[in-house]
Amino acid sequence: MSTPTLDKHSAALDAAEDGAAHLVTVTFRIRRFNPEVSEDASWEDFQLEIDPKERVLDALHKIKWEQDGTLTFRRSCAHGICGSDAMRINGRNRLACKTLIKDINPEKPITVEAIKGLTVMKDLVVDMEPFFQAYRDVMPFLITTGNEPTRERRQSAEDRERFDDTTKCILCAACTSSCPVFWNDGQYFGPAAIVNAHRFIFDSRDEGGEQRLEILNDKDGVWRCRTTFNCTDACPRGIEVTKAIQEVKRALITRRF
């Protein structure tokens, strides 16, 4: 009695055909900018066959590795944690690593460009220094006085819950670069800096709340917010950014936090 054997070559071909059947042809329209070549930005189209269940980041990799190695963008963890691949996709701020192609209508050209409000250095890469300077200015660290404790600074679950939402920030700048006020005036601290100030202002272990509130009481601080909710809509972590900004405003008025 003979044992049936599987034709490995045929199986591989069948698998390849099955995989190809799921591919769609997608046009990516990317806003390119290279200051060494031209002072003006321009749009460039790339067509590729890709599984619509793949992410925009996968498509950008495919373009860079197979079509144009000069395409420049940031990415690191590729799992929505580092926040480095924030960009405007079809006119909205998103993380490329969390955006599935099938969710943004692959039947039409998919536009990809750098986030707004920050100077574009090349293609999809912007100068993040002003963004991080605003973050540093709000002192995003625990401030305490007195002797260092001999054990951990304990905190109740209720006290921790008070600022739990704003601990989720990954500094991707999606919220700040979606803010119309920030587009028009880069001096505004921006939503991300205020969110990170909120995280410590409402921390029961911290003693620097008054200092941070005074910093945010500046003309470029929280009072510049126009409550458009762009920041909340853009946050890939689901943080209620506008709510956090309003709570900081309320703390400035009541001095209760």
CORZIDA-V571765 format. One record per helix or strand. SS is the DSSP state (a for helix, b for strand). FROM is the first residue (numbers start at 0). LEN is the number of residues. If there is no record, write none. Layout:
BEGIN
SS | FROM | LEN
SS | FROM | LEN
END
This chain:
BEGIN
a | 7 | 14
b | 22 | 10
b | 33 | 1
b | 41 | 10
b | 54 | 1
a | 55 | 11
b | 85 | 4
b | 91 | 4
a | 95 | 3
b | 99 | 1
a | 100 | 4
b | 109 | 4
b | 119 | 3
b | 124 | 2
a | 128 | 9
a | 156 | 5
a | 164 | 4
a | 175 | 3
a | 179 | 5
a | 190 | 11
a | 208 | 8
a | 221 | 3
a | 229 | 5
a | 240 | 14
END
